[in-house]
């Protein structure tokens, strides 16, 4: 499975999709590469929401590929 920073988006409480930013966070950026079955990777993906508000933020995994339909979402209240 390939992975990369462009596989991620964030939905803010207003329902707007926020794309990644290359500023902020730490030096442990996710990067990109391939994972074998059972493999794992750690890294930071940073977002900036200029209209930040309280409510549920949703982290979306949706790789831009014609070869996979893998998608996932995590809610951060």
mmCIF file of the N, C-alpha and C atoms, coordinates in Angstrom:
data_MODEL
# 
_entry.id   MODEL 
# 
loop_
_atom_site.group_PDB 
_atom_site.id 
_atom_site.type_symbol 
_atom_site.label_atom_id 
_atom_site.label_alt_id 
_atom_site.label_comp_id 
_atom_site.label_asym_id 
_atom_site.label_entity_id 
_atom_site.label_seq_id 
_atom_site.pdbx_PDB_ins_code 
_atom_site.Cartn_x 
_atom_site.Cartn_y 
_atom_site.Cartn_z 
_atom_site.occupancy 
_atom_site.B_iso_or_equiv 
_atom_site.pdbx_formal_charge 
_atom_site.auth_seq_id 
_atom_site.auth_comp_id 
_atom_site.auth_asym_id 
_atom_site.auth_atom_id 
_atom_site.pdbx_PDB_model_num 
ATOM 1   N N  . UNK A 1 1  ? 0.854   -1.175 0.000  1.00 0.00 ? 1  UNK A N  1 
ATOM 2   C CA . UNK A 1 1  ? 0.000   0.000  0.000  1.00 0.00 ? 1  UNK A CA 1 
ATOM 3   C C  . UNK A 1 1  ? 0.898   1.235  0.000  1.00 0.00 ? 1  UNK A C  1 
ATOM 4   N N  . UNK A 1 2  ? 0.602   2.144  -0.899 1.00 0.00 ? 2  UNK A N  1 
ATOM 5   C CA . UNK A 1 2  ? 1.380   3.386  -0.882 1.00 0.00 ? 2  UNK A CA 1 
ATOM 6   C C  . UNK A 1 2  ? 0.758   4.364  0.104  1.00 0.00 ? 2  UNK A C  1 
ATOM 7   N N  . UNK A 1 3  ? 1.557   5.285  0.598  1.00 0.00 ? 3  UNK A N  1 
ATOM 8   C CA . UNK A 1 3  ? 1.069   6.302  1.525  1.00 0.00 ? 3  UNK A CA 1 
ATOM 9   C C  . UNK A 1 3  ? 1.788   7.610  1.229  1.00 0.00 ? 3  UNK A C  1 
ATOM 10  N N  . UNK A 1 4  ? 1.181   8.701  1.644  1.00 0.00 ? 4  UNK A N  1 
ATOM 11  C CA . UNK A 1 4  ? 1.797   10.008 1.470  1.00 0.00 ? 4  UNK A CA 1 
ATOM 12  C C  . UNK A 1 4  ? 0.949   11.099 2.096  1.00 0.00 ? 4  UNK A C  1 
ATOM 13  N N  . UNK A 1 5  ? 1.509   12.278 2.195  1.00 0.00 ? 5  UNK A N  1 
ATOM 14  C CA . UNK A 1 5  ? 0.814   13.379 2.851  1.00 0.00 ? 5  UNK A CA 1 
ATOM 15  C C  . UNK A 1 5  ? -0.406  13.844 2.064  1.00 0.00 ? 5  UNK A C  1 
ATOM 16  N N  . UNK A 1 6  ? -0.447  13.589 0.760  1.00 0.00 ? 6  UNK A N  1 
ATOM 17  C CA . UNK A 1 6  ? -1.580  14.033 -0.040 1.00 0.00 ? 6  UNK A CA 1 
ATOM 18  C C  . UNK A 1 6  ? -2.768  13.082 0.046  1.00 0.00 ? 6  UNK A C  1 
ATOM 19  N N  . UNK A 1 7  ? -2.656  12.021 0.859  1.00 0.00 ? 7  UNK A N  1 
ATOM 20  C CA . UNK A 1 7  ? -3.751  11.077 1.082  1.00 0.00 ? 7  UNK A CA 1 
ATOM 21  C C  . UNK A 1 7  ? -4.699  11.557 2.175  1.00 0.00 ? 7  UNK A C  1 
ATOM 22  N N  . UNK A 1 8  ? -4.412  12.708 2.796  1.00 0.00 ? 8  UNK A N  1 
ATOM 23  C CA . UNK A 1 8  ? -5.143  13.159 3.977  1.00 0.00 ? 8  UNK A CA 1 
ATOM 24  C C  . UNK A 1 8  ? -5.815  14.503 3.759  1.00 0.00 ? 8  UNK A C  1 
ATOM 25  N N  . UNK A 1 9  ? -6.997  14.661 4.349  1.00 0.00 ? 9  UNK A N  1 
ATOM 26  C CA . UNK A 1 9  ? -7.719  15.927 4.391  1.00 0.00 ? 9  UNK A CA 1 
ATOM 27  C C  . UNK A 1 9  ? -8.352  16.042 5.768  1.00 0.00 ? 9  UNK A C  1 
ATOM 28  N N  . UNK A 1 10 ? -8.798  17.245 6.114  1.00 0.00 ? 10 UNK A N  1 
ATOM 29  C CA . UNK A 1 10 ? -9.495  17.447 7.368  1.00 0.00 ? 10 UNK A CA 1 
ATOM 30  C C  . UNK A 1 10 ? -10.805 18.167 7.084  1.00 0.00 ? 10 UNK A C  1 
ATOM 31  N N  . UNK A 1 11 ? -11.858 17.709 7.723  1.00 0.00 ? 11 UNK A N  1 
ATOM 32  C CA . UNK A 1 11 ? -13.152 18.398 7.627  1.00 0.00 ? 11 UNK A CA 1 
ATOM 33  C C  . UNK A 1 11 ? -13.356 19.168 8.925  1.00 0.00 ? 11 UNK A C  1 
ATOM 34  N N  . UNK A 1 12 ? -13.582 20.474 8.833  1.00 0.00 ? 12 UNK A N  1 
ATOM 35  C CA . UNK A 1 12 ? -13.774 21.278 10.039 1.00 0.00 ? 12 UNK A CA 1 
ATOM 36  C C  . UNK A 1 12 ? -15.235 21.201 10.491 1.00 0.00 ? 12 UNK A C  1 
ATOM 37  N N  . UNK A 1 13 ? -15.565 21.742 11.677 1.00 0.00 ? 13 UNK A N  1 
ATOM 38  C CA . UNK A 1 13 ? -16.936 21.645 12.184 1.00 0.00 ? 13 UNK A CA 1 
ATOM 39  C C  . UNK A 1 13 ? -17.995 22.271 11.267 1.00 0.00 ? 13 UNK A C  1 
ATOM 40  N N  . UNK A 1 14 ? -17.609 23.199 10.401 1.00 0.00 ? 14 UNK A N  1 
ATOM 41  C CA . UNK A 1 14 ? -18.552 23.822 9.470  1.00 0.00 ? 14 UNK A CA 1 
ATOM 42  C C  . UNK A 1 14 ? -18.786 22.951 8.237  1.00 0.00 ? 14 UNK A C  1 
ATOM 43  N N  . UNK A 1 15 ? -18.043 21.846 8.101  1.00 0.00 ? 15 UNK A N  1 
ATOM 44  C CA . UNK A 1 15 ? -18.208 20.946 6.971  1.00 0.00 ? 15 UNK A CA 1 
ATOM 45  C C  . UNK A 1 15 ? -17.286 21.243 5.799  1.00 0.00 ? 15 UNK A C  1 
ATOM 46  N N  . UNK A 1 16 ? -16.376 22.199 5.961  1.00 0.00 ? 16 UNK A N  1 
ATOM 47  C CA . UNK A 1 16 ? -15.428 22.532 4.888  1.00 0.00 ? 16 UNK A CA 1 
ATOM 48  C C  . UNK A 1 16 ? -14.229 21.594 4.943  1.00 0.00 ? 16 UNK A C  1 
ATOM 49  N N  . UNK A 1 17 ? -13.732 21.205 3.775  1.00 0.00 ? 17 UNK A N  1 
ATOM 50  C CA . UNK A 1 17 ? -12.544 20.368 3.692  1.00 0.00 ? 17 UNK A CA 1 
ATOM 51  C C  . UNK A 1 17 ? -11.315 21.269 3.682  1.00 0.00 ? 17 UNK A C  1 
ATOM 52  N N  . UNK A 1 18 ? -10.373 20.975 4.588  1.00 0.00 ? 18 UNK A N  1 
ATOM 53  C CA . UNK A 1 18 ? -9.142  21.739 4.722  1.00 0.00 ? 18 UNK A CA 1 
ATOM 54  C C  . UNK A 1 18 ? -7.994  20.857 4.255  1.00 0.00 ? 18 UNK A C  1 
ATOM 55  N N  . UNK A 1 19 ? -7.183  21.355 3.334  1.00 0.00 ? 19 UNK A N  1 
ATOM 56  C CA . UNK A 1 19 ? -6.044  20.598 2.835  1.00 0.00 ? 19 UNK A CA 1 
ATOM 57  C C  . UNK A 1 19 ? -4.835  20.761 3.746  1.00 0.00 ? 19 UNK A C  1 
ATOM 58  N N  . UNK A 1 20 ? -3.845  19.926 3.529  1.00 0.00 ? 20 UNK A N  1 
ATOM 59  C CA . UNK A 1 20 ? -2.639  19.969 4.350  1.00 0.00 ? 20 UNK A CA 1 
ATOM 60  C C  . UNK A 1 20 ? -1.901  21.285 4.160  1.00 0.00 ? 20 UNK A C  1 
ATOM 61  N N  . UNK A 1 21 ? -1.053  21.601 5.137  1.00 0.00 ? 21 UNK A N  1 
ATOM 62  C CA . UNK A 1 21 ? -0.143  22.729 5.022  1.00 0.00 ? 21 UNK A CA 1 
ATOM 63  C C  . UNK A 1 21 ? 1.263   22.217 5.297  1.00 0.00 ? 21 UNK A C  1 
ATOM 64  N N  . UNK A 1 22 ? 2.229   22.868 4.731  1.00 0.00 ? 22 UNK A N  1 
ATOM 65  C CA . UNK A 1 22 ? 3.612   22.433 4.925  1.00 0.00 ? 22 UNK A CA 1 
ATOM 66  C C  . UNK A 1 22 ? 4.291   23.203 6.040  1.00 0.00 ? 22 UNK A C  1 
ATOM 67  N N  . UNK A 1 23 ? 3.547   24.044 6.747  1.00 0.00 ? 23 UNK A N  1 
ATOM 68  C CA . UNK A 1 23 ? 4.102   24.838 7.838  1.00 0.00 ? 23 UNK A CA 1 
ATOM 69  C C  . UNK A 1 23 ? 3.555   24.313 9.154  1.00 0.00 ? 23 UNK A C  1 
ATOM 70  N N  . UNK A 1 24 ? 4.320   24.465 10.217 1.00 0.00 ? 24 UNK A N  1 
ATOM 71  C CA . UNK A 1 24 ? 3.868   24.029 11.522 1.00 0.00 ? 24 UNK A CA 1 
ATOM 72  C C  . UNK A 1 24 ? 4.216   22.576 11.770 1.00 0.00 ? 24 UNK A C  1 
ATOM 73  N N  . UNK A 1 25 ? 3.690   22.077 12.844 1.00 0.00 ? 25 UNK A N  1 
ATOM 74  C CA . UNK A 1 25 ? 3.976   20.693 13.207 1.00 0.00 ? 25 UNK A CA 1 
ATOM 75  C C  . UNK A 1 25 ? 5.402   20.543 13.706 1.00 0.00 ? 25 UNK A C  1 
ATOM 76  N N  . UNK A 1 26 ? 5.961   19.371 13.523 1.00 0.00 ? 26 UNK A N  1 
ATOM 77  C CA . UNK A 1 26 ? 7.323   19.115 13.967 1.00 0.00 ? 26 UNK A CA 1 
ATOM 78  C C  . UNK A 1 26 ? 8.144   18.574 12.794 1.00 0.00 ? 26 UNK A C  1 
ATOM 79  N N  . UNK A 1 27 ? 9.298   18.062 13.087 1.00 0.00 ? 27 UNK A N  1 
ATOM 80  C CA . UNK A 1 27 ? 10.176  17.562 12.025 1.00 0.00 ? 27 UNK A CA 1 
ATOM 81  C C  . UNK A 1 27 ? 9.865   16.124 11.613 1.00 0.00 ? 27 UNK A C  1 
ATOM 82  N N  . UNK A 1 28 ? 8.828   15.536 12.181 1.00 0.00 ? 28 UNK A N  1 
ATOM 83  C CA . UNK A 1 28 ? 8.507   14.138 11.897 1.00 0.00 ? 28 UNK A CA 1 
ATOM 84  C C  . UNK A 1 28 ? 7.403   14.034 10.848 1.00 0.00 ? 28 UNK A C  1 
ATOM 85  N N  . UNK A 1 29 ? 7.533   14.745 9.731  1.00 0.00 ? 29 UNK A N  1 
ATOM 86  C CA . UNK A 1 29 ? 6.520   14.719 8.686  1.00 0.00 ? 29 UNK A CA 1 
ATOM 87  C C  . UNK A 1 29 ? 6.352   13.304 8.134  1.00 0.00 ? 29 UNK A C  1 
ATOM 88  N N  . UNK A 1 30 ? 5.159   12.985 7.689  1.00 0.00 ? 30 UNK A N  1 
ATOM 89  C CA . UNK A 1 30 ? 4.841   11.636 7.226  1.00 0.00 ? 30 UNK A CA 1 
ATOM 90  C C  . UNK A 1 30 ? 5.681   11.211 6.029  1.00 0.00 ? 30 UNK A C  1 
ATOM 91  N N  . UNK A 1 31 ? 5.870   12.073 5.065  1.00 0.00 ? 31 UNK A N  1 
ATOM 92  C CA . UNK A 1 31 ? 6.603   11.689 3.864  1.00 0.00 ? 31 UNK A CA 1 
ATOM 93  C C  . UNK A 1 31 ? 5.750   10.798 2.984  1.00 0.00 ? 31 UNK A C  1 
ATOM 94  N N  . UNK A 1 32 ? 6.383   9.956  2.185  1.00 0.00 ? 32 UNK A N  1 
ATOM 95  C CA . UNK A 1 32 ? 5.642   9.047  1.318  1.00 0.00 ? 32 UNK A CA 1 
ATOM 96  C C  . UNK A 1 32 ? 6.465   7.790  1.094  1.00 0.00 ? 32 UNK A C  1 
ATOM 97  N N  . UNK A 1 33 ? 5.799   6.729  0.673  1.00 0.00 ? 33 UNK A N  1 
ATOM 98  C CA . UNK A 1 33 ? 6.489   5.470  0.427  1.00 0.00 ? 33 UNK A CA 1 
ATOM 99  C C  . UNK A 1 33 ? 5.499   4.342  0.250  1.00 0.00 ? 33 UNK A C  1 
ATOM 100 N N  . UNK A 1 34 ? 5.958   3.133  0.465  1.00 0.00 ? 34 UNK A N  1 
ATOM 101 C CA . UNK A 1 34 ? 5.148   1.921  0.331  1.00 0.00 ? 34 UNK A CA 1 
ATOM 102 C C  . UNK A 1 34 ? 5.214   1.136  1.632  1.00 0.00 ? 34 UNK A C  1 
ATOM 103 N N  . UNK A 1 35 ? 4.099   0.507  1.995  1.00 0.00 ? 35 UNK A N  1 
ATOM 104 C CA . UNK A 1 35 ? 4.045   -0.375 3.162  1.00 0.00 ? 35 UNK A CA 1 
ATOM 105 C C  . UNK A 1 35 ? 3.733   -1.799 2.720  1.00 0.00 ? 35 UNK A C  1 
ATOM 106 N N  . UNK A 1 36 ? 4.425   -2.758 3.295  1.00 0.00 ? 36 UNK A N  1 
ATOM 107 C CA . UNK A 1 36 ? 4.116   -4.163 3.053  1.00 0.00 ? 36 UNK A CA 1 
ATOM 108 C C  . UNK A 1 36 ? 2.970   -4.559 3.979  1.00 0.00 ? 36 UNK A C  1 
ATOM 109 N N  . UNK A 1 37 ? 2.264   -5.656 3.692  1.00 0.00 ? 37 UNK A N  1 
ATOM 110 C CA . UNK A 1 37 ? 1.200   -6.100 4.597  1.00 0.00 ? 37 UNK A CA 1 
ATOM 111 C C  . UNK A 1 37 ? 1.720   -6.257 6.026  1.00 0.00 ? 37 UNK A C  1 
ATOM 112 N N  . UNK A 1 38 ? 1.017   -5.666 6.985  1.00 0.00 ? 38 UNK A N  1 
ATOM 113 C CA . UNK A 1 38 ? 1.429   -5.711 8.386  1.00 0.00 ? 38 UNK A CA 1 
ATOM 114 C C  . UNK A 1 38 ? 2.415   -4.630 8.768  1.00 0.00 ? 38 UNK A C  1 
ATOM 115 N N  . UNK A 1 39 ? 2.889   -3.840 7.795  1.00 0.00 ? 39 UNK A N  1 
ATOM 116 C CA . UNK A 1 39 ? 3.842   -2.770 8.079  1.00 0.00 ? 39 UNK A CA 1 
ATOM 117 C C  . UNK A 1 39 ? 3.174   -1.588 8.756  1.00 0.00 ? 39 UNK A C  1 
ATOM 118 N N  . UNK A 1 40 ? 3.981   -0.678 9.276  1.00 0.00 ? 40 UNK A N  1 
ATOM 119 C CA . UNK A 1 40 ? 3.441   0.526  9.916  1.00 0.00 ? 40 UNK A CA 1 
ATOM 120 C C  . UNK A 1 40 ? 4.393   1.688  9.676  1.00 0.00 ? 40 UNK A C  1 
ATOM 121 N N  . UNK A 1 41 ? 3.847   2.880  9.824  1.00 0.00 ? 41 UNK A N  1 
ATOM 122 C CA . UNK A 1 41 ? 4.614   4.104  9.652  1.00 0.00 ? 41 UNK A CA 1 
ATOM 123 C C  . UNK A 1 41 ? 4.028   5.153  10.590 1.00 0.00 ? 41 UNK A C  1 
ATOM 124 N N  . UNK A 1 42 ? 4.854   6.067  11.048 1.00 0.00 ? 42 UNK A N  1 
ATOM 125 C CA . UNK A 1 42 ? 4.389   7.180  11.864 1.00 0.00 ? 42 UNK A CA 1 
ATOM 126 C C  . UNK A 1 42 ? 4.897   8.472  11.263 1.00 0.00 ? 42 UNK A C  1 
ATOM 127 N N  . UNK A 1 43 ? 4.134   9.529  11.432 1.00 0.00 ? 43 UNK A N  1 
ATOM 128 C CA . UNK A 1 43 ? 4.560   10.828 10.945 1.00 0.00 ? 43 UNK A CA 1 
ATOM 129 C C  . UNK A 1 43 ? 3.482   11.866 11.183 1.00 0.00 ? 43 UNK A C  1 
ATOM 130 N N  . UNK A 1 44 ? 3.834   13.108 10.952 1.00 0.00 ? 44 UNK A N  1 
ATOM 131 C CA . UNK A 1 44 ? 2.938   14.230 11.189 1.00 0.00 ? 44 UNK A CA 1 
ATOM 132 C C  . UNK A 1 44 ? 2.366   14.738 9.877  1.00 0.00 ? 44 UNK A C  1 
ATOM 133 N N  . UNK A 1 45 ? 1.059   14.993 9.882  1.00 0.00 ? 45 UNK A N  1 
ATOM 134 C CA . UNK A 1 45 ? 0.375   15.670 8.782  1.00 0.00 ? 45 UNK A CA 1 
ATOM 135 C C  . UNK A 1 45 ? -0.268  16.898 9.415  1.00 0.00 ? 45 UNK A C  1 
ATOM 136 N N  . UNK A 1 46 ? 0.034   18.080 8.899  1.00 0.00 ? 46 UNK A N  1 
ATOM 137 C CA . UNK A 1 46 ? -0.373  19.329 9.534  1.00 0.00 ? 46 UNK A CA 1 
ATOM 138 C C  . UNK A 1 46 ? -1.463  20.032 8.724  1.00 0.00 ? 46 UNK A C  1 
ATOM 139 N N  . UNK A 1 47 ? -2.466  20.579 9.422  1.00 0.00 ? 47 UNK A N  1 
ATOM 140 C CA . UNK A 1 47 ? -3.558  21.323 8.794  1.00 0.00 ? 47 UNK A CA 1 
ATOM 141 C C  . UNK A 1 47 ? -3.662  22.688 9.451  1.00 0.00 ? 47 UNK A C  1 
ATOM 142 N N  . UNK A 1 48 ? -4.160  23.659 8.694  1.00 0.00 ? 48 UNK A N  1 
ATOM 143 C CA . UNK A 1 48 ? -4.395  24.988 9.236  1.00 0.00 ? 48 UNK A CA 1 
ATOM 144 C C  . UNK A 1 48 ? -5.819  25.400 8.881  1.00 0.00 ? 48 UNK A C  1 
ATOM 145 N N  . UNK A 1 49 ? -6.632  25.633 9.919  1.00 0.00 ? 49 UNK A N  1 
ATOM 146 C CA . UNK A 1 49 ? -8.012  26.053 9.720  1.00 0.00 ? 49 UNK A CA 1 
ATOM 147 C C  . UNK A 1 49 ? -8.123  27.500 10.171 1.00 0.00 ? 49 UNK A C  1 
ATOM 148 N N  . UNK A 1 50 ? -8.182  28.414 9.212  1.00 0.00 ? 50 UNK A N  1 
ATOM 149 C CA . UNK A 1 50 ? -8.223  29.847 9.529  1.00 0.00 ? 50 UNK A CA 1 
ATOM 150 C C  . UNK A 1 50 ? -9.487  30.234 10.279 1.00 0.00 ? 50 UNK A C  1 
ATOM 151 N N  . UNK A 1 51 ? -10.534 29.444 10.166 1.00 0.00 ? 51 UNK A N  1 
ATOM 152 C CA . UNK A 1 51 ? -11.796 29.728 10.843 1.00 0.00 ? 51 UNK A CA 1 
ATOM 153 C C  . UNK A 1 51 ? -12.045 28.716 11.957 1.00 0.00 ? 51 UNK A C  1 
ATOM 154 N N  . UNK A 1 52 ? -11.009 28.392 12.708 1.00 0.00 ? 52 UNK A N  1 
ATOM 155 C CA . UNK A 1 52 ? -11.098 27.370 13.744 1.00 0.00 ? 52 UNK A CA 1 
ATOM 156 C C  . UNK A 1 52 ? -12.235 27.678 14.716 1.00 0.00 ? 52 UNK A C  1 
ATOM 157 N N  . UNK A 1 53 ? -12.953 26.636 15.063 1.00 0.00 ? 53 UNK A N  1 
ATOM 158 C CA . UNK A 1 53 ? -14.043 26.772 16.018 1.00 0.00 ? 53 UNK A CA 1 
ATOM 159 C C  . UNK A 1 53 ? -14.172 25.472 16.794 1.00 0.00 ? 53 UNK A C  1 
ATOM 160 N N  . UNK A 1 54 ? -14.978 25.496 17.829 1.00 0.00 ? 54 UNK A N  1 
ATOM 161 C CA . UNK A 1 54 ? -15.172 24.269 18.589 1.00 0.00 ? 54 UNK A CA 1 
ATOM 162 C C  . UNK A 1 54 ? -16.139 23.366 17.828 1.00 0.00 ? 54 UNK A C  1 
ATOM 163 N N  . UNK A 1 55 ? -16.029 22.109 18.070 1.00 0.00 ? 55 UNK A N  1 
ATOM 164 C CA . UNK A 1 55 ? -16.866 21.122 17.393 1.00 0.00 ? 55 UNK A CA 1 
ATOM 165 C C  . UNK A 1 55 ? -16.034 19.956 16.926 1.00 0.00 ? 55 UNK A C  1 
ATOM 166 N N  . UNK A 1 56 ? -16.648 19.100 16.152 1.00 0.00 ? 56 UNK A N  1 
ATOM 167 C CA . UNK A 1 56 ? -15.973 17.894 15.681 1.00 0.00 ? 56 UNK A CA 1 
ATOM 168 C C  . UNK A 1 56 ? -15.158 18.164 14.423 1.00 0.00 ? 56 UNK A C  1 
ATOM 169 N N  . UNK A 1 57 ? -13.895 17.780 14.474 1.00 0.00 ? 57 UNK A N  1 
ATOM 170 C CA . UNK A 1 57 ? -13.022 17.780 13.304 1.00 0.00 ? 57 UNK A CA 1 
ATOM 171 C C  . UNK A 1 57 ? -12.886 16.328 12.860 1.00 0.00 ? 57 UNK A C  1 
ATOM 172 N N  . UNK A 1 58 ? -12.881 16.100 11.552 1.00 0.00 ? 58 UNK A N  1 
ATOM 173 C CA . UNK A 1 58 ? -12.799 14.745 11.023 1.00 0.00 ? 58 UNK A CA 1 
ATOM 174 C C  . UNK A 1 58 ? -11.544 14.639 10.154 1.00 0.00 ? 58 UNK A C  1 
ATOM 175 N N  . UNK A 1 59 ? -10.683 13.696 10.497 1.00 0.00 ? 59 UNK A N  1 
ATOM 176 C CA . UNK A 1 59 ? -9.501  13.414 9.697  1.00 0.00 ? 59 UNK A CA 1 
ATOM 177 C C  . UNK A 1 59 ? -9.900  12.375 8.656  1.00 0.00 ? 59 UNK A C  1 
ATOM 178 N N  . UNK A 1 60 ? -9.657  12.690 7.385  1.00 0.00 ? 60 UNK A N  1 
ATOM 179 C CA . UNK A 1 60 ? -10.078 11.827 6.283  1.00 0.00 ? 60 UNK A CA 1 
ATOM 180 C C  . UNK A 1 60 ? -8.868  11.239 5.568  1.00 0.00 ? 60 UNK A C  1 
ATOM 181 N N  . UNK A 1 61 ? -8.864  9.933  5.401  1.00 0.00 ? 61 UNK A N  1 
ATOM 182 C CA . UNK A 1 61 ? -7.853  9.247  4.592  1.00 0.00 ? 61 UNK A CA 1 
ATOM 183 C C  . UNK A 1 61 ? -8.528  8.856  3.287  1.00 0.00 ? 61 UNK A C  1 
ATOM 184 N N  . UNK A 1 62 ? -8.087  9.423  2.190  1.00 0.00 ? 62 UNK A N  1 
ATOM 185 C CA . UNK A 1 62 ? -8.690  9.169  0.884  1.00 0.00 ? 62 UNK A CA 1 
ATOM 186 C C  . UNK A 1 62 ? -7.618  9.301  -0.189 1.00 0.00 ? 62 UNK A C  1 
ATOM 187 N N  . UNK A 1 63 ? -6.836  8.246  -0.397 1.00 0.00 ? 63 UNK A N  1 
ATOM 188 C CA . UNK A 1 63 ? -5.743  8.325  -1.367 1.00 0.00 ? 63 UNK A CA 1 
ATOM 189 C C  . UNK A 1 63 ? -6.251  8.569  -2.781 1.00 0.00 ? 63 UNK A C  1 
ATOM 190 N N  . UNK A 1 64 ? -5.591  9.470  -3.508 1.00 0.00 ? 64 UNK A N  1 
ATOM 191 C CA . UNK A 1 64 ? -6.011  9.772  -4.877 1.00 0.00 ? 64 UNK A CA 1 
ATOM 192 C C  . UNK A 1 64 ? -5.514  8.707  -5.850 1.00 0.00 ? 64 UNK A C  1 
ATOM 193 N N  . UNK A 1 65 ? -6.217  7.587  -5.924 1.00 0.00 ? 65 UNK A N  1 
ATOM 194 C CA . UNK A 1 65 ? -5.756  6.480  -6.763 1.00 0.00 ? 65 UNK A CA 1 
ATOM 195 C C  . UNK A 1 65 ? -6.939  5.797  -7.435 1.00 0.00 ? 65 UNK A C  1 
ATOM 196 N N  . UNK A 1 66 ? -6.720  5.377  -8.657 1.00 0.00 ? 66 UNK A N  1 
ATOM 197 C CA . UNK A 1 66 ? -7.732  4.610  -9.373 1.00 0.00 ? 66 UNK A CA 1 
ATOM 198 C C  . UNK A 1 66 ? -7.665  3.137  -8.991 1.00 0.00 ? 66 UNK A C  1 
ATOM 199 N N  . UNK A 1 67 ? -6.608  2.733  -8.266 1.00 0.00 ? 67 UNK A N  1 
ATOM 200 C CA . UNK A 1 67 ? -6.374  1.327  -7.998 1.00 0.00 ? 67 UNK A CA 1 
ATOM 201 C C  . UNK A 1 67 ? -6.869  0.866  -6.643 1.00 0.00 ? 67 UNK A C  1 
ATOM 202 N N  . UNK A 1 68 ? -7.378  1.790  -5.809 1.00 0.00 ? 68 UNK A N  1 
ATOM 203 C CA . UNK A 1 68 ? -7.855  1.409  -4.480 1.00 0.00 ? 68 UNK A CA 1 
ATOM 204 C C  . UNK A 1 68 ? -9.082  2.226  -4.114 1.00 0.00 ? 68 UNK A C  1 
ATOM 205 N N  . UNK A 1 69 ? -9.932  1.622  -3.327 1.00 0.00 ? 69 UNK A N  1 
ATOM 206 C CA . UNK A 1 69 ? -11.094 2.335  -2.813 1.00 0.00 ? 69 UNK A CA 1 
ATOM 207 C C  . UNK A 1 69 ? -10.973 2.508  -1.297 1.00 0.00 ? 69 UNK A C  1 
ATOM 208 N N  . UNK A 1 70 ? -9.770  2.302  -0.769 1.00 0.00 ? 70 UNK A N  1 
ATOM 209 C CA . UNK A 1 70 ? -9.543  2.444  0.667  1.00 0.00 ? 70 UNK A CA 1 
ATOM 210 C C  . UNK A 1 70 ? -9.836  3.853  1.121  1.00 0.00 ? 70 UNK A C  1 
ATOM 211 N N  . UNK A 1 71 ? -10.672 3.980  2.138  1.00 0.00 ? 71 UNK A N  1 
ATOM 212 C CA . UNK A 1 71 ? -10.998 5.270  2.730  1.00 0.00 ? 71 UNK A CA 1 
ATOM 213 C C  . UNK A 1 71 ? -11.216 5.040  4.222  1.00 0.00 ? 71 UNK A C  1 
ATOM 214 N N  . UNK A 1 72 ? -10.970 6.061  5.034  1.00 0.00 ? 72 UNK A N  1 
ATOM 215 C CA . UNK A 1 72 ? -11.199 5.954  6.470  1.00 0.00 ? 72 UNK A CA 1 
ATOM 216 C C  . UNK A 1 72 ? -11.419 7.364  7.025  1.00 0.00 ? 72 UNK A C  1 
ATOM 217 N N  . UNK A 1 73 ? -12.029 7.438  8.209  1.00 0.00 ? 73 UNK A N  1 
ATOM 218 C CA . UNK A 1 73 ? -12.263 8.719  8.858  1.00 0.00 ? 73 UNK A CA 1 
ATOM 219 C C  . UNK A 1 73 ? -12.142 8.544  10.361 1.00 0.00 ? 73 UNK A C  1 
ATOM 220 N N  . UNK A 1 74 ? -11.581 9.543  11.022 1.00 0.00 ? 74 UNK A N  1 
ATOM 221 C CA . UNK A 1 74 ? -11.454 9.578  12.476 1.00 0.00 ? 74 UNK A CA 1 
ATOM 222 C C  . UNK A 1 74 ? -12.027 10.897 12.962 1.00 0.00 ? 74 UNK A C  1 
ATOM 223 N N  . UNK A 1 75 ? -12.857 10.855 13.999 1.00 0.00 ? 75 UNK A N  1 
ATOM 224 C CA . UNK A 1 75 ? -13.468 12.077 14.553 1.00 0.00 ? 75 UNK A CA 1 
ATOM 225 C C  . UNK A 1 75 ? -12.696 12.513 15.779 1.00 0.00 ? 75 UNK A C  1 
ATOM 226 N N  . UNK A 1 76 ? -12.374 13.802 15.832 1.00 0.00 ? 76 UNK A N  1 
ATOM 227 C CA . UNK A 1 76 ? -11.665 14.394 16.959 1.00 0.00 ? 76 UNK A CA 1 
ATOM 228 C C  . UNK A 1 76 ? -12.548 15.517 17.538 1.00 0.00 ? 76 UNK A C  1 
ATOM 229 N N  . UNK A 1 77 ? -13.281 15.228 18.614 1.00 0.00 ? 77 UNK A N  1 
ATOM 230 C CA . UNK A 1 77 ? -14.166 16.260 19.172 1.00 0.00 ? 77 UNK A CA 1 
ATOM 231 C C  . UNK A 1 77 ? -13.394 17.345 19.898 1.00 0.00 ? 77 UNK A C  1 
# 
